[in-house]
Amino acid sequence: MLDMNVIRDETDRVRQGLAARESKFNLDGFLALDAKRRELIGRVEALKAERNVNSKKVSELKKRGEDASALIERTKQIGGDIRAIDAELAGVETAIQEQLLTIPNLPAADVPAGDATHNREVRHAGERRTFDFAPKTHWELGETLDVLDFPRATKIAEPHFALYKRAGARLVRALVNFMLDLHTTKHGYVEIFPPFLVNRRAMTGTGQLPKFEEDMYKTSLDDLFLIPTAEVPVTNLHQDEILNEGDLPICYAAYTACFRREAGSYGKDTRGLMRVHQFDKVELVKFVRPETSWEEHEKLLANAERVVQMLGLEYRVLMLSSLDMSFAAAKCYDIEIWAGGLGRWLETSSCSNFLDFQARRANIRFRDTDGKVKFVHTLNGSGVALARLIAVILENYQNADGSVTVPEVLRPYMGGLEKMTKP
């Protein structure tokens, strides 16, 4: 959430940020509510001060044997007034907190304004595979090689779920192990294996709730949510904690399955692995000091890019526009990989800097060398998401005979397998 002092003191910047987001949040109404809160607090404090003065006067009158009944009656009235104002104040404070949770993060100064058409290409790397035959889509290859089975996935679940078989299942495992090994041994991340179910507080802490509840899978009996990304449990590991500055940055890498209902997305990219309700991902999460935040964001992006580079795939990095970023992000880069069979770019990673937005919601702080307690900055990125990554590997490494060459870096994780062939 945003800092209340920023909302009060930098109202023009907040208003501009909300406009860039095309947010319908009623900032003027919120400021009026905040003014009401401060007015009520002032009234309560004045009444309490009067009550304290009257209590002393009553004591003095009684000592002198004088009549204190009028002051006693007034003090009783003050107590009733305080209780009434406290009740009103509690309602106002609840309303303020509820509204704070609905305000999106403000875009960073260099984030382009507008919709996805205003996303800015930062760089383009790798070589595009050229084919001397008509390339197939990943779902065609998956069926031919018997490594993907969408009909049976639908039979046991519903549409938009995937079932991996044979070398396809092993490819999932190989990619997870490859990425975890890379990030933990080369990039300095600590491996975490968190729960796949989290509570409402955790989902609120990272910004999925209350805004995106309809997109989440929920166990209504326990009020738990299947995680949409490892960002949720891993960021909330330090919920309500005060970290030591000397321990920062803290960097975690976590494999999890991810679950998203994708409400409202039906009819979009419905084939194959384009938009599935369950997918696997290795997530990178950082807790950093505010002054190193942007530098750590670039490092995070470089770590995610390294996965794609080692797989020998053509990719581009986009800085997302203000309307294409997530609710909680101040700045976000997407990594898109070219899919040779589909002939289009597929987004496989998002690397976001949230500044102190999530830390305020989850109450994650650190104590600096001067003993002052401040909010950390949180960052996360896909390092990377598997469903679409598998799609582009199948499509870009396909051969004229229908086989798929296994990227060299994955062969040690595939038992030395060099090609996926029809069984």
C-alpha positions in Angstrom: 0.0 0.0 0.0 1.0 3.6 -0.4 2.5 5.6 2.5 -0.2 7.9 4.0 2.3 10.7 4.2 3.0 10.4 0.4 -0.8 10.6 -0.2 -1.1 13.7 2.0 2.0 15.5 1.1 2.5 14.5 -2.6 -1.1 14.5 -3.7 -0.3 15.8 -7.2 2.1 13.0 -7.8 -0.4 10.4 -6.5 -3.1 11.9 -8.7 -0.8 11.7 -11.7 0.1 8.1 -10.9 -3.5 7.1 -10.6 -4.3 8.8 -13.8 -1.5 6.9 -15.6 -3.2 3.7 -14.2 -6.6 4.9 -15.3 -7.6 4.1 -11.7 -11.1 5.1 -10.6 -10.1 5.5 -7.0 -11.8 8.5 -5.4 -8.7 10.3 -4.1 -10.6 13.4 -3.0 -13.1 11.3 -1.1 -10.2 9.4 0.5 -8.5 12.7 1.6 -11.8 13.9 3.0 -12.0 10.7 5.0 -8.5 11.1 6.2 -9.3 14.7 7.2 -12.3 13.4 9.1 -10.1 10.9 11.0 -7.7 13.6 12.0 -10.5 15.9 13.1 -12.0 13.1 15.3 -8.6 12.3 16.8 -8.2 16.0 17.6 -11.6 16.1 19.3 -10.9 12.9 21.3 -7.5 14.3 22.5 -9.1 17.6 23.5 -11.8 15.8 25.5 -9.3 13.5 27.2 -7.2 16.5 28.1 -10.3 18.2 29.5 -11.2 15.0 31.5 -7.7 14.9 33.0 -7.9 18.6 34.0 -11.4 18.0 35.5 -10.2 14.9 37.4 -7.5 17.0 39.1 -10.0 19.7 39.9 -12.5 17.3 41.4 -9.8 15.9 43.6 -8.9 19.4 44.8 -12.5 20.4 45.4 -13.1 17.2 47.5 -10.0 17.9 49.5 -11.3 21.3 50.3 -14.8 19.9 51.1 -16.4 21.8 48.2 -19.1 20.7 45.9 -17.7 18.8 42.8 -21.0 17.4 41.5 -21.0 19.7 38.4 -17.5 18.7 37.4 -18.2 15.0 38.1 -21.3 15.2 35.8 -19.3 16.9 33.1 -16.6 14.3 33.4 -19.2 11.5 32.9 -20.5 13.3 29.9 -17.0 13.6 28.5 -16.6 9.9 28.9 -19.7 9.2 26.9 -18.6 11.7 24.2 -15.2 10.0 24.0 -16.8 6.5 23.6 -19.1 7.8 20.8 -16.2 9.5 18.9 -14.0 6.4 19.4 -16.7 4.3 17.8 -17.0 6.8 14.9 -13.2 6.9 14.6 -13.0 3.1 14.5 -15.4 3.1 11.5 -13.5 5.8 9.7 -10.1 4.0 10.3 -11.6 0.7 9.0 -12.8 2.5 5.9 -9.4 4.1 5.4 -7.6 0.8 5.7 -10.0 -0.9 3.3 -9.6 1.9 0.7 -5.8 1.8 1.1 -5.8 -1.8 0.0 -7.5 -0.8 -3.3 -5.0 1.9 -4.4 -2.5 0.6 -7.0 1.2 1.3 -6.8 2.4 4.4 -8.5 4.4 3.9 -11.7 8.0 4.8 -11.6 9.1 8.0 -13.4 10.5 6.1 -16.5 7.5 3.8 -17.0 5.8 4.6 -20.3 2.2 5.8 -19.9 -0.5 4.0 -21.8 -1.7 0.4 -22.7 0.3 -2.5 -23.9 1.0 -0.8 -27.3 3.2 1.6 -25.4 5.5 -1.1 -23.9 9.1 -0.2 -24.6 11.6 -2.7 -26.0 14.7 -2.5 -23.9 16.8 -5.0 -25.8 16.6 -7.9 -28.2 19.0 -10.9 -28.0 19.6 -14.3 -29.5 19.2 -15.6 -33.1 15.9 -16.6 -34.6 15.7 -20.2 -35.8 15.0 -20.5 -39.5 13.2 -23.6 -40.9 13.5 -25.3 -44.3 10.2 -27.0 -43.6 6.8 -25.9 -42.3 7.2 -25.7 -38.5 4.6 -27.2 -36.2 3.0 -25.8 -33.1 3.9 -27.2 -29.7 0.5 -28.9 -29.3 1.0 -30.7 -32.7 4.5 -31.7 -31.7 3.3 -32.8 -28.2 0.7 -35.1 -29.6 3.0 -36.6 -32.2 5.8 -37.3 -29.7 3.3 -38.3 -27.0 4.7 -35.9 -24.5 1.6 -33.7 -24.1 -2.0 -35.1 -23.5 -4.6 -32.3 -23.3 -7.7 -34.5 -23.8 -6.8 -36.6 -20.7 -6.0 -33.5 -18.7 -9.4 -32.2 -19.5 -11.0 -35.5 -18.6 -9.5 -35.5 -15.1 -9.8 -31.8 -14.5 -11.3 -29.4 -17.1 -10.1 -27.5 -20.2 -6.9 -25.4 -19.9 -5.0 -28.0 -17.8 -2.0 -29.8 -19.2 -0.7 -33.4 -18.8 3.0 -34.1 -19.5 4.1 -37.6 -20.4 7.3 -39.4 -21.1 10.1 -37.0 -22.1 7.7 -34.1 -21.6 7.3 -34.9 -17.9 11.1 -35.3 -17.7 11.5 -32.0 -19.4 9.5 -30.3 -16.7 11.7 -31.8 -14.0 14.8 -31.0 -16.0 13.9 -27.3 -16.4 13.0 -27.0 -12.7 16.3 -28.5 -11.5 18.4 -26.6 -14.1 16.9 -23.3 -13.0 17.2 -24.0 -9.3 20.8 -25.1 -9.7 21.6 -22.0 -11.8 20.0 -19.5 -9.4 21.3 -21.1 -6.2 24.9 -21.9 -7.3 25.6 -19.1 -9.7 23.3 -16.2 -8.6 23.4 -16.5 -4.9 19.7 -17.3 -4.1 18.6 -19.5 -1.2 16.3 -22.3 -2.2 12.9 -22.4 -0.6 10.1 -25.0 -1.0 7.0 -23.3 0.4 3.4 -24.4 0.9 1.2 -24.3 -2.2 -1.8 -23.0 -0.1 -1.8 -19.7 1.8 -4.1 -17.7 4.0 -6.0 -14.5 3.2 -3.4 -12.4 5.1 -0.6 -13.6 2.8 -2.6 -13.0 -0.3 -3.4 -9.5 0.9 0.2 -8.8 1.8 1.4 -9.2 -1.8 -1.5 -7.5 -3.4 -3.6 -10.3 -4.9 -6.4 -9.6 -2.4 -8.9 -8.0 -2.3 -8.7 -6.9 -6.0 -8.2 -10.3 -7.7 -10.0 -12.8 -5.6 -12.1 -14.0 -8.6 -8.9 -15.1 -10.4 -7.9 -17.3 -7.5 -8.6 -20.9 -6.6 -10.0 -21.0 -3.1 -10.7 -23.8 -0.6 -13.8 -22.3 1.0 -13.9 -24.7 4.0 -10.5 -23.4 5.3 -10.5 -20.0 3.6 -7.1 -20.9 2.0 -6.0 -20.1 -1.5 -4.0 -22.1 -4.0 -1.0 -19.9 -4.8 -1.0 -18.0 -8.1 2.8 -17.7 -7.8 5.5 -18.5 -5.3 5.8 -14.7 -4.8 3.0 -15.0 -2.3 4.3 -17.5 0.2 8.0 -16.5 -0.2 7.4 -12.7 0.2 5.3 -13.4 3.3 8.0 -15.5 4.9 9.1 -12.2 6.6 5.6 -10.9 7.3 5.5 -8.8 10.6 9.3 -9.2 11.0 12.1 -6.6 11.5 15.2 -7.7 9.6 18.7 -6.6 10.2 20.2 -4.3 7.5 23.4 -6.5 7.5 21.3 -9.4 6.2 20.0 -7.5 3.2 19.7 -8.3 0.4 17.9 -11.6 1.1 17.4 -13.6 -2.1 15.2 -16.6 -2.4 14.5 -19.0 -5.3 11.5 -21.3 -5.1 9.9 -23.9 -7.3 6.1 -24.2 -7.0 3.1 -25.1 -9.1 1.0 -22.1 -9.7 -2.8 -21.9 -10.0 -4.9 -19.3 -11.8 -8.5 -19.3 -12.8 -7.8 -16.7 -15.4 -11.3 -15.3 -14.9 -12.5 -13.3 -17.9 -9.8 -14.6 -20.2 -11.8 -17.4 -21.9 -11.4 -17.3 -25.7 -7.9 -15.8 -25.5 -5.0 -18.1 -26.4 -7.0 -21.3 -25.7 -4.8 -23.8 -27.5 -2.0 -25.8 -26.0 0.2 -24.3 -23.2 -0.7 -20.7 -23.9 -3.0 -20.1 -21.0 -3.3 -22.9 -18.5 -4.8 -22.9 -15.1 -1.9 -24.8 -13.5 1.7 -24.3 -14.5 5.2 -24.7 -12.9 7.6 -21.9 -12.2 10.8 -21.1 -10.5 10.3 -17.7 -8.7 13.0 -15.3 -7.6 12.2 -13.0 -4.6 14.4 -10.3 -3.1 14.2 -8.2 0.1 16.5 -5.2 -0.3 17.4 -1.8 1.2 15.5 1.1 -0.5 18.7 2.8 -1.8 19.7 -0.4 -3.7 16.3 -1.2 -5.0 16.7 -0.2 -8.7 20.1 -1.8 -9.0 18.8 -5.0 -7.6 15.9 -4.9 -10.0 18.3 -4.9 -13.0 20.3 -7.8 -11.4 17.1 -9.8 -11.0 16.2 -9.2 -14.6 19.7 -10.3 -15.7 19.3 -13.5 -13.6 16.1 -14.4 -15.4 17.6 -13.5 -18.8 20.5 -15.9 -18.1 18.0 -18.9 -18.2 16.9 -18.0 -21.7 20.4 -17.3 -22.9 21.7 -20.7 -21.7 18.8 -22.3 -23.5 19.8 -20.6 -26.8 16.5 -18.9 -27.4 15.8 -15.6 -29.1 14.2 -13.1 -26.7 13.4 -9.5 -26.1 13.0 -7.5 -22.9 10.1 -5.1 -22.6 9.5 -2.3 -20.0 5.8 -2.5 -19.4 3.5 0.5 -19.7 1.5 1.9 -16.8 -1.7 0.0 -17.9 0.1 -3.3 -18.5 1.8 -3.6 -15.2 0.5 -5.6 -12.2 -1.5 -3.8 -9.5 1.4 -3.9 -7.1 4.4 -3.1 -9.3 6.1 0.3 -9.6 8.1 -1.0 -12.6 8.1 -4.3 -14.5 10.1 -5.9 -17.2 8.7 -8.8 -19.3 10.9 -11.3 -21.1 9.3 -12.6 -24.3 10.7 -15.5 -26.3 10.0 -16.1 -30.0 8.0 -19.2 -30.7 9.0 -20.6 -34.1 5.9 -22.7 -34.6 3.4 -20.0 -33.7 5.4 -17.3 -35.2 4.9 -14.9 -32.3 6.4 -13.7 -29.0 5.4 -15.4 -25.8 5.8 -13.8 -22.4 7.7 -16.2 -20.1 8.9 -13.9 -17.3 7.9 -10.8 -15.4 10.4 -9.0 -13.2 8.9 -6.4 -10.9 10.0 -3.9 -8.3 7.3 -3.1 -5.8 9.3 -0.6 -3.7 7.8 -0.6 -0.2 4.2 -1.3 -1.5 4.1 -5.0 -0.5 6.3 -4.4 2.6 3.7 -2.0 4.0 0.9 -4.4 3.4 2.8 -7.4 4.9 4.6 -5.2 7.5 8.1 -6.3 6.6 10.8 -3.9 7.9 14.5 -3.7 8.7 16.6 -1.9 11.3 19.3 0.2 9.8 22.8 0.9 11.3 21.4 3.9 13.2 18.7 1.8 14.8 15.9 3.3 12.8 13.2 0.9 11.6 12.2 1.2 7.9 10.2 -0.7 5.3 12.2 -3.0 3.0 11.7 -3.0 -0.8 10.5 -6.2 -2.3 11.2 -7.5 -5.8 10.2 -10.7 -7.6 10.6 -12.3 -11.0 9.9 -15.5 -12.9 13.1 -17.3 -13.3 11.2 -18.6 -15.4 7.7 -19.9 -15.9 7.6 -23.3 -17.5 4.4 -23.8 -19.6 5.3 -21.3 -22.3 9.0 -22.0 -22.0 8.3 -25.7 -22.8 6.2 -24.5 -25.8 9.0 -22.4 -27.2 11.6 -25.2 -26.6 9.4 -27.7 -28.5 8.7 -25.2 -31.4 12.2 -23.8 -31.8 14.1 -27.1 -31.4 11.9 -29.1 -33.7 13.3 -31.0 -36.7 11.9 -31.9 -40.1 11.4 -35.5 -39.1 9.1 -34.4 -36.2 11.7 -35.0 -33.5 12.7 -32.3 -31.0 16.4 -31.7 -30.1 17.0 -31.3 -26.4 18.9 -28.1 -25.6 22.4 -29.0 -24.7 22.3 -27.4 -21.2 19.4 -29.7 -20.3 20.8 -33.0 -21.4 22.5 -33.8 -18.1 19.1 -33.4 -16.4 17.5 -35.6 -19.1 19.7 -38.6 -18.6 21.8 -37.7 -21.6 18.8 -37.6 -24.0 19.7 -35.7 -27.1 16.3 -35.9 -29.0 12.7 -36.5 -28.2 11.3 -38.9 -30.7 8.0 -40.6 -31.4 7.8 -43.7 -29.1 
